[in-house]
């Protein structure tokens, strides 16, 4: 799983570059033809990783309920995300993955609740969740690249 987490970190380095190189206004802008913006997509991948890896393992998440409600699957951009909220998302991009790595090393993952994804793939284990999360983050990176061209 170490290789899978390195893939996640590589993707998240690209996401941090977006946060660092776009203005708060651009991060919050929803271009015509899109439902979401750059910051929603980045926060969404953080929340999704926490849901897939921790919640389905029956463990506490590093994201709070407010963040989950705002960025989970099926939501869309609602309201302006502040500079402080962007900084929090930025911290979570690597904090969540670093913690996942530590938690794997400490063998805290004992069980996993089977979960059928919207793509039809059924997650049956932590390993499935981490691999699927990379697929999911790749989809959102593609969406982010399209959004960038529309700004």
C-alpha positions as CSV (number, residue, x, y, z in Angstrom):
1,X,0.0,0.0,0.0
2,X,3.0,2.3,0.3
3,X,3.2,2.7,-3.4
4,X,-0.5,3.6,-3.6
5,X,0.0,6.2,-0.9
6,X,3.0,7.6,-2.9
7,X,0.6,8.0,-5.9
8,X,-1.8,9.9,-3.7
9,X,0.9,12.2,-2.5
10,X,2.0,12.8,-6.0
11,X,-1.5,13.9,-7.0
12,X,-1.8,16.0,-3.9
13,X,1.4,17.9,-4.8
14,X,-0.3,18.9,-8.0
15,X,-3.4,20.0,-6.0
16,X,-1.2,22.1,-3.7
17,X,0.2,23.9,-6.7
18,X,-3.3,24.9,-7.7
19,X,-4.0,26.3,-4.2
20,X,-0.7,28.2,-4.3
21,X,-1.0,29.6,-7.8
22,X,-4.6,30.7,-8.1
23,X,-6.2,33.6,-6.3
24,X,-9.0,33.1,-3.8
25,X,-11.4,34.5,-6.4
26,X,-10.3,32.0,-9.0
27,X,-10.4,29.1,-6.6
28,X,-14.0,30.0,-5.8
29,X,-15.2,30.8,-9.4
30,X,-17.6,28.4,-11.0
31,X,-17.1,28.8,-14.8
32,X,-20.1,28.6,-17.1
33,X,-20.9,25.0,-17.9
34,X,-19.5,23.7,-14.6
35,X,-21.2,22.8,-11.3
36,X,-18.2,23.2,-9.0
37,X,-15.0,25.2,-8.7
38,X,-11.3,24.4,-8.0
39,X,-11.6,24.5,-4.2
40,X,-14.7,22.3,-4.1
41,X,-12.9,19.6,-6.1
42,X,-9.8,19.8,-3.9
43,X,-11.8,19.7,-0.6
44,X,-14.0,16.9,-2.1
45,X,-11.0,14.6,-2.6
46,X,-9.9,15.1,1.0
47,X,-13.4,14.3,2.3
48,X,-13.8,11.3,0.0
49,X,-10.5,9.8,1.1
50,X,-11.5,10.1,4.7
51,X,-14.9,8.5,4.1
52,X,-13.5,5.7,2.0
53,X,-10.6,4.9,4.3
54,X,-11.6,5.8,7.8
55,X,-15.4,5.9,8.0
56,X,-15.8,2.6,6.2
57,X,-13.2,1.1,8.5
58,X,-15.2,2.3,11.5
59,X,-12.6,4.8,12.6
60,X,-12.8,8.6,13.3
61,X,-12.0,10.9,10.4
62,X,-9.8,14.0,10.4
63,X,-12.5,16.0,8.7
64,X,-15.4,17.3,10.7
65,X,-19.1,16.7,9.9
66,X,-19.5,20.3,8.5
67,X,-16.8,19.6,6.0
68,X,-18.2,16.2,5.0
69,X,-21.7,17.7,4.5
70,X,-20.3,20.5,2.3
71,X,-18.0,18.4,0.1
72,X,-19.2,14.8,0.0
73,X,-20.5,13.0,-3.1
74,X,-23.6,14.7,-4.5
75,X,-22.8,18.2,-3.3
76,X,-21.9,21.2,-5.3
77,X,-20.3,24.6,-4.6
78,X,-22.3,26.6,-2.2
79,X,-20.9,29.8,-0.9
80,X,-17.5,31.5,-1.0
81,X,-14.7,29.6,0.6
82,X,-12.5,31.9,2.8
83,X,-8.7,32.1,2.8
84,X,-8.7,30.4,6.2
85,X,-10.8,27.5,4.9
86,X,-8.4,27.1,1.9
87,X,-5.5,27.0,4.3
88,X,-7.3,24.3,6.3
89,X,-7.9,22.2,3.1
90,X,-4.2,22.7,2.2
91,X,-3.1,21.3,5.6
92,X,-5.5,18.3,5.3
93,X,-4.2,17.4,1.8
94,X,-1.0,16.0,3.3
95,X,-2.0,15.7,7.0
96,X,-4.6,13.1,6.1
97,X,-2.3,11.0,4.0
98,X,0.6,11.2,6.5
99,X,-1.8,10.0,9.2
100,X,-3.1,7.2,7.0
101,X,0.5,6.1,6.5
102,X,1.1,6.1,10.3
103,X,-2.2,4.3,11.0
104,X,-1.4,1.6,8.5
105,X,2.1,1.1,10.2
106,X,0.3,0.9,13.6
107,X,-2.2,-1.6,12.3
108,X,-5.2,0.3,13.5
109,X,-7.4,-0.8,10.5
110,X,-9.1,-4.0,11.6
111,X,-12.4,-4.1,9.7
112,X,-13.9,-2.7,6.5
113,X,-17.5,-2.2,5.6
114,X,-18.1,-3.3,2.0
115,X,-19.1,-0.3,-0.2
116,X,-20.4,-0.4,-3.8
117,X,-19.0,2.7,-5.6
118,X,-21.0,4.7,-8.2
119,X,-18.7,3.2,-10.9
120,X,-19.9,-0.3,-10.0
121,X,-16.7,-1.4,-8.3
122,X,-17.3,-2.8,-4.8
123,X,-14.7,-1.9,-2.2
124,X,-14.1,-4.8,0.2
125,X,-10.9,-3.8,2.0
126,X,-8.6,-1.0,3.0
127,X,-6.4,-1.8,0.0
128,X,-9.4,-1.5,-2.3
129,X,-10.3,1.9,-0.8
130,X,-6.8,3.3,-1.1
131,X,-6.5,2.1,-4.7
132,X,-10.0,3.3,-5.7
133,X,-9.3,6.7,-4.0
134,X,-6.4,7.2,-6.4
135,X,-8.7,6.5,-9.3
136,X,-11.2,9.0,-7.9
137,X,-8.6,11.7,-7.3
138,X,-7.4,11.2,-10.9
139,X,-10.9,11.9,-12.1
140,X,-11.0,15.1,-10.1
141,X,-7.6,16.2,-11.2
142,X,-8.9,15.9,-14.8
143,X,-11.9,18.0,-13.9
144,X,-9.6,20.6,-12.2
145,X,-7.5,20.8,-15.3
146,X,-10.6,21.5,-17.4
147,X,-11.8,24.1,-14.8
148,X,-8.4,25.9,-15.0
149,X,-8.8,26.3,-18.8
150,X,-12.2,27.9,-18.3
151,X,-11.0,30.5,-15.8
